[in-house]
Every structure is written in structure tokens, then in C-alpha cells.
Amino acid sequence: MQIRDLPYTDPGMPDARSGPHFLRWLGRNQLDGQLKSLAWGLLHFGSIAVLPYLVGVAVQAVIDRSGERLAVAGAVMLLCGMAIALGDTMLHRTAVTNWITAAARVQQLLARKTAQLGSALTRRVAAGEVVAVSTGDVEKIGWFVEAASRFAAAALTVVLVCVGLVVYQPALGVVVAVGVPVLALAVLPLLPRATRRADHQREKAGRATELASDTVAGLRVLRGIGGEELFLDRYRHASQEVRTAAVRSARMWAAISAVQVLLPGLLLIVVVWHGVNLAREGRITIGELVTVYSTVTLLTYPLRHFEEIAMAYSFSRPSAKRAARVLSLQRTTQAGDEPHDEPRVDGGTPAGDLYDPATGLLAPSGRLTAVVCGDPDEAGRLAERLGGHAAFDEAEKLPSVRLGGVPLDEVPLATARTAVLVQDKDPVLLSGTLRGLLDVPSSGAVSADEALEAAQCADVLDALAQASVDEAPLDAHVTERGRSLSGGQRQRLALARSLVTDPGVLVLDEPTSAVDSHTEARVADGVKGLRKGRTTVVLTSSPLLLDRAERVVFLHEGEVAAVGVHRELVHTEPRYRAVVTRETDEERAPKAQTGIRTGINIDIEETA
């Protein structure tokens, strides 16, 4: 896999049992790139390791006044220099490729999982943590994947050099062979504490990121209640905690780096001292002493990769753990069933009546059904369940919603979303042109113009046309999340986008909550006319929408309490009337007493 081949056609099914399992899975899936990096690393480090021997040969050749050996040593050193340059260049190229491709694979996996879970993801994982996983954590995971092959090349080179020194000059080679493992393992006692401090730093950073994202998302509300300074102080405090944790973590890594510098220096002193004594005794030549000395000096370079792999693993392990946690979440609502991503039934897109066994809600095929819930949160959960999305709370495992008798969580996710489209209460508008916003997968039966007209978006088109004089309204630019538009305009644009898709079943959660009553009435007529013969479910308490529904279902405490039409339920169901008309207990009491007195008068008259 090369960078130009990204994105992956299929990033695969990850092993998300734990962070280490996920890292091993990534390594196995990039084995080709890892082997290339290992090969170039061996060329690079091996060429460096040969240089001390050549330097020793050259020095001994000068001492022995052998011009031929000196020329050969110089020529081979030139070849080694070229090999070092080539190996270093290609090692960097392949290593960075491994880093980027690994990070891209993780990002694709996270994007796919986010698309599968939808809004249910943030019920299990905080939004700030999701952002941290998809940004900083992805880079740390890629760093470990990239560093693994370079570490393997460095470790293999160190082992070969130690063995070679023992064979070349046993008296000094044994000292080096014993000292190098001590250098490599000396930092291990410091790693647990360094890892804990690094984990603490990332935890603080994640909380600060979450606080910042929540503050930005609710900035308008904070300004309305004058809470900017309060949240600013909270973020300052969180930021200082991150700084303190980062300084404490840096101290540990500085100590590890100091050990990596101090111990090789001590080993070098021991080798030089012992080698000089051996040279005085005539047991080794000057060239052999120079060779061993140069080898120990250059060994500090590959040994640096032992520190790097320790840092990369300590940083990537919690990142991989968080990524694995997100990737292990499953889409399931079937009571008593094990989580599963793969569909258990085959066939085309289901069609027919939409039925929720948990509440008893039935939305007949081809009709406009309005659902009234006293609790807005309950309405939001019902909307997600009607779309086949999971309820991840173990206490809320409910039977799957059925479309035409087929459980939605037993069909492929793409099929379920083709059959049932759910528009959230707070839909998101992505930045780009209006034409691009409405360019969504659809049946082709509803054009963008028809959808915009049904959603009463004429004023939106006018506003966009004024903002970009030289462009057609459909080519006008929509800012991020539609911030340049009012809440009602954003809501109607999102409704138009949903209407363009023309799904078999369209579920709308409070689609006109930010629209004035006159526009709301026109939107209701437009949706009813455009969706004629198609199944539409609207969760609302707006009398204007309810009056145009062909069937109204009232839910009380999570179950169907009444079914009928709006004008009938307003007069026959007090609880329904209380929700729709926003009556308080004090307002209902006089009406109830009037009803009792009226009933008594009727009884008296009938008796008389």
C-alpha cells in the first residue's frame, strides 16, 4: 500500500479486544510495508556497523604502511557511505508510508464505525474523546507502527554487532556483549512511572478537549445566560492541569534520555580502559582497539531506537485502547441477542408497516402518522429506534423495530438506512454549496426544487442569492453547520435534504420546532403532498402538524395510550390535550370541575 493508493477500499475488520490486540492487528495488515522498512533499516544500520571495522583496518594499514589495504578500506568505506545514504532515505520513506497508511486505516475504521452507530456513539463515548481518538490518538498509533520496523532493524543490528565483536575480538567483545543488553534494559524500571504520567497527561488533555468542544457547541447558550467567563475559567483550570501533567511526564522522559546518554558513556570508558591495558600487553592491535571503540560509539545510534519504541508504545497503548473501545461497539437492539455487525437475514429492502414492539406503535404503510410523546427525550430515543439504531444501555435492550415484519437490526445497515431515514431534532448541515448539500443518495423521484418548495425554502434561497450575487442560489456557499442562517432556515434546509432522499419510511423528529406558525402550516401541507403514498412518521406536539396527520398516536410512559385523529383526541384524551395545548394542572382543574358539575346537572335533568 502506497500513500497514493489511499483511501483503502476496505480497511478490514479490526481485532478490537484490547489495545495490544489492535496494534498487533495493524502490524499484521501492514506486513508488506513493515518488511520493506526492515530491509532498508538493516541496510542502513548494517552499513553503519561495518564502518568501525573499516576504520580499524585503515588505521592498522597506516601503522603497517600498507597502501593497498588502505585503498581497499577507503573504497569499501565509500560504498558503505553510499549504502548508508540510500538506506536512510528509503528507510525514512517506507517508515513514513507505514505511519500515514496506518493512521489512514484507523481513521477509516473510526469513520465507518461512527457512520454505523450514528448519534448512539456519543451515549457510550464522550464527544471530546471521539475527537481525541480520531486526531491525536491516530497519530500516536501510526507512530508505533512506523517505529516498530525501525526498532526491529536496530535490534537485529545490535545483536549481530555484538556477536561479531565476540568473534572478532573476544576479550573486548564479551564486555560489549554484556554491557549492551544492560544499556537496552536499564530504562525498563523507569517506563511504568513514565507511562502512568503520560496516561495521566492524556486523560487531562482529553477532558480539556471535551470541555472545549462542549463550550464551543454551547457558546450561543452561554452568551445568553452570561456564562462565558465561568466556562473560560474552567477551561483555564483544565489547561493548567494539562500543562502540569505534561511537565511531570517530560521530567520522566528526560530522566530516561539521561540514562540513555550516561550508560553508553560509562560503557565506552570501560571498553577504552580495558582495551588500552590489552594493547599494552600486546593481546590486541591498535586497529582492533580502534574498531571496538568506534563500534561502541556508533552503537549509541541504534540503541536510541530502544528508547523511541518504549516511548511510542507507552503513548500508543492507551490510544489504541481508546480506539479499540470505540471500534468494539456494536449495533444491536435485539433483546437477549449477542452483538453483531453482520446481517443475519438476506434479501431486498424491506417494506410495509412500521411497528415498534416496545411501545406498540404502528405506522401503516403509505400514510402520514404523527406521534405525540410527553417527554422529548423519549421521542428522541423512539426516533432512533425506529431507524434501527441501537440502544446501548443494557437496561434498555428492547425488541427490534419491524418493517414489513422484518427486524431492522437483522438487515445490513445500508439496507436499513435505505428503507428508513431518520432526521434528528438538531440536524447538521455540512459546509459547501447548496447543490452539494442536496446531492445525497436518493430514489430520483423527488427533485431538489420540489423538496425545497415543499420545505418552504424560498427565503433561504433569497438569502443565499444575496450573499453571493454572481452565483445561482444552488451554487451559493453554505457555511459550516449553516451558522450564517437562522435556526428555522437550517431546519427547513435539512428537511429538504431528507425529502430529496425519498426513503420508503421517513421519520422526522420535531421538524418545525424553530419555524413560525404560518410557515409551519405551509411546511406541513408541503410534506403531506410530497410524501403522499409514502410512509412518514412525525414526532411532534405541534397542533398544525397533528391536524394534517392521517393518524395520530399518543404515547404515555413509553406505551401507546390512544390512537385517532387530532381533533378527536383533543376532546377525548385529557393527557393528550395537556401535552398538545401545554395545559398546566391549575388550568385543567377548573375544566374537570366544570365537567363534573355538567354531568350532575345532566343526571338531575334526566331523573326529573
Beta strands, then each sheet from edge to edge (+ up, - down):
strand 1: 354-356
strand 2: 361-363
strand 3: 368-373
strand 4: 402-403
strand 5: 406-407
strand 6: 420-423
strand 7: 432-433
strand 8: 477-478
strand 9: 505-509
strand 10: 535-539
strand 11: 551-556
strand 12: 559-564
sheet 1: 2+ 1- 4+ 5-
sheet 2: 6+ 9+ 10+ 3+ 11+ 12-
sheet 3: 7+ 8-
end
